[in-house]
């Protein structure tokens, strides 16, 4: 069994560094008070029955 301090000391003497894992930072936060973009195309996703689409 080897202590982590011993491993750190040996790695430091050899010149090795461990990988530092960083958390991902969320850069864009949606503001719920802002207006949603209008549906300019006018998609209609209603269906009369299952697997049927009105044309």
PAZAPA-4460 file (N, C-alpha, C; in steps of 0.05 Angstrom, whole numbers, plus 32768, in hexadecimal, padded with zeros to 4 digits):
% residues 55
    n_x    n_y    n_z   ca_x   ca_y   ca_z    c_x    c_y    c_z   seq   type   mol
   8011   7FE9   8000   8000   8000   8000   8012   8019   8000     1      X     A
   800A   802D   7FF1   801A   8045   7FEE   8009   805D   7FF5     2      X     A
   8014   8070   8004   8006   8088   800B   8005   809B   7FF4     3      X     A
   7FEF   80AB   7FF2   7FEC   80BE   7FDC   8002   80D4   7FDD     4      X     A
   800C   80DA   7FF5   8021   80EE   7FF8   803B   80E4   7FEC     5      X     A
   8041   80CB   7FEF   8059   80BF   7FE4   8057   80C0   7FC5     6      X     A
   8040   80B8   7FBA   803C   80B9   7F9D   803F   80D6   7F93     7      X     A
   8034   80E9   7FA2   8037   8105   7F9A   8054   810E   7F9A     8      X     A
   8063   8106   7FAE   807F   810D   7FB0   808F   8101   7F99     9      X     A
   808A   80E8   7F93   8099   80DB   7F7D   8092   80E7   7F62    10      X     A
   8078   80ED   7F5E   806F   80F9   7F45   807C   8115   7F43    11      X     A
   807D   8124   7F59   8089   813F   7F58   80A7   813D   7F51    12      X     A
   80B5   8129   7F5C   80D1   8126   7F56   80D6   811F   7F39    13      X     A
   80C4   8110   7F2D   80C7   8108   7F11   80BD   811F   7EFE    14      X     A
   80AC   8130   7F09   80A2   8146   7EF8   8086   8140   7EEC    15      X     A
   8078   812D   7EF8   805D   8126   7EEF   8048   8136   7EFF    16      X     A
   8032   813C   7EF1   801C   8149   7EFE   8002   813A   7EF9    17      X     A
   7FF1   8139   7F0C   7FD8   812C   7F09   7FC4   813D   7EF9    18      X     A
   7FB0   8131   7EEE   7F9C   813F   7EDF   7F88   814B   7EF3    19      X     A
   7F82   8165   7EF0   7F6F   8172   7F01   7F54   8173   7EF3    20      X     A
   7F41   8165   7EFE   7F26   8166   7EF3   7F18   817F   7EFB    21      X     A
   7F0C   818D   7EE8   7EFE   81A6   7EEE   7EE0   81A2   7EE8    22      X     A
   7ED0   81B0   7EF8   7EB4   81B0   7EF3   7EAE   81C1   7EDA    23      X     A
   7E99   81B9   7ECC   7E90   81C9   7EB5   7E7F   81E0   7EC0    24      X     A
   7E84   81F7   7EB6   7E75   820E   7EBE   7E60   8215   7EAA    25      X     A
   7E47   821A   7EB3   7E32   8221   7EA1   7E34   823E   7E9A    26      X     A
   7E38   8245   7E81   7E3D   8261   7E7A   7E24   8270   7E72    27      X     A
   7E10   8262   7E68   7DF7   826F   7E60   7DE0   8266   7E71    28      X     A
   7DD3   827A   7E7E   7DBC   8274   7E8E   7DA4   8281   7E82    29      X     A
   7D8F   8270   7E7C   7D77   827A   7E6F   7D67   828B   7E83    30      X     A
   7D5D   82A1   7E7A   7D4D   82B2   7E8B   7D30   82AB   7E86    31      X     A
   7D21   82A1   7E99   7D05   8299   7E94   7CF3   82B0   7E8E    32      X     A
   7CFB   82C9   7E95   7CEA   82E0   7E91   7CEB   82EA   7E74    33      X     A
   7CFE   82E2   7E65   7D01   82EC   7E49   7CEB   82E0   7E38    34      X     A
   7CE4   82EE   7E23   7CCF   82E5   7E10   7CDA   82CE   7DFF    35      X     A
   7CC9   82BB   7DFA   7CD1   82A5   7DE8   7CD0   82AD   7DCB    36      X     A
   7CDF   82A1   7DBA   7CE0   82A8   7D9E   7CC6   829F   7D91    37      X     A
   7CBA   82AF   7D80   7CA1   82A8   7D73   7CA4   8292   7D5F    38      X     A
   7C8F   8283   7D5A   7C8F   826D   7D46   7C88   8279   7D2B    39      X     A
   7C9D   8280   7D1C   7C99   828E   7D02   7C90   827A   7CED    40      X     A
   7C96   8260   7CF0   7C90   824D   7CDC   7C73   8242   7CE0    41      X     A
   7C6A   8243   7CF8   7C4E   823A   7CFD   7C4B   821C   7CFD    42      X     A
   7C5D   820E   7D0B   7C5B   81F0   7D0C   7C41   81E8   7D1A    43      X     A
   7C34   81D4   7D0F   7C1C   81C9   7D1B   7C21   81AB   7D21    44      X     A
   7C24   81A4   7D3B   7C2B   8189   7D43   7C13   817A   7D4D    45      X     A
   7BFB   8183   7D48   7BE3   8174   7D51   7BDD   815E   7D3E    46      X     A
   7BD2   8148   7D49   7BCB   8130   7D38   7BAF   8127   7D3F    47      X     A
   7BA0   811E   7D2B   7B85   8115   7D30   7B84   80FA   7D3F    48      X     A
   7B98   80E9   7D3A   7B9A   80CF   7D46   7BB7   80C7   7D48    49      X     A
   7BBD   80B0   7D54   7BD8   80A7   7D57   7BE2   80A0   7D3B    50      X     A
   7BFB   80A8   7D34   7C07   80A3   7D1B   7BF8   80AF   7D03    51      X     A
   7BE9   80C4   7D08   7BDB   80D2   7CF2   7BE0   80F0   7CF5    52      X     A
   7BE5   80FC   7CDE   7BEA   8119   7CDE   7BD6   8126   7CCB    53      X     A
   7BCA   813C   7CD4   7BB8   814B   7CC2   7BC9   8159   7CAC    54      X     A
   7BBE   815A   7C94   7BCD   8168   7C7F   7BBF   8180   7C76    55      X     A
***
